[in-house]
């Protein structure tokens, strides 16, 4: 896929990807493709978003433990920082 076909970027890893017009046009419920490049990154996004809004650290940690964090070194620096904060001891 060429760089020209990339029309959005993952909120977790900042990787460019193409989103279809029908997904981009959703107003009420955002499909995961409008936020992240993979479903796994969307699960991480939900845990981090919940934590920054109102979720306690222990609950966010439990959610992140169910996520694949193997690409953590490739995540955006601010995302890595929040994940490290959540995963640190209470």
N, C-alpha and C positions, 0 to 999 in steps of 0.2 A: 504494500500500500504506500503510495507516495505521500510526501509531506503535505501536498496540496489537498489531499482527500481527508486529512485530519481536521475536524471541525470542533473538537472539544478536548478537554484534558482531564484526566483522572484526578479527583480531589485528594487521593491518597498518595499516588506515586508520580503524578504529573505527566504520565505517559499520554501522548496524543492518540486519539482513536476517532473513528467516524461514527456518528450517530445518525440514524435515519430520521427523516422529517416527521414521521408519525410519532416517534418517541420524543423528539424535541418539542413537538406541539402540545404535549400533555400539560394541562394547567392545574388540575385538581390533585392528582396522584402522580408523583414523579416516578417513572420506572427507574430501576437501578442504573440503566445505561445512561441516564441523563446526569448522573453524579460520578460514577466510577467506570473503569474499563472492564472489571470482572465482578461477579457476584461475591466472591470472597472479599474483595476490597470494599464492597458495599456493606458487608457485615462489620468490617472494621470501622467504616464510616459511621454506622449506626451506634456502635459502642462509644466512639469518641464524641459524637454529637450528643448522645444522651448524657455523658459525663459532663460536658461543658454546659449543658442546660440545667440538669437537676439530679442526675443519677449519682449515687454515692460511689466512692472508689472501689469498694468491695464488689459491688454489682457490676461495675464496668470491667473490673479485672476478670470476673467470672465469664462475662461475655467474650472478652478478648482471648481467654484461654480456649474458647471454642473456635477461634479463627486461626488461619494459617498466617503466621507472622514471619515466615522464612525469608521473605524479601525485604525485611525491615530496613536494611542498609540502603535500599533503593527508594524508600519512601521520602516524601518531602520532609525537610528538617523539622518543621513545626509539628508534623504528624508524629515523627519519631519521638520528639520531646514529650508530647502528651502521652504516647504509649508508654514511654519509660517512666513517666510520673505515675501513671495508673498501675503499672506492674511493680513499682517499688513497694516495699513493705509499708504497711499502714502505721 
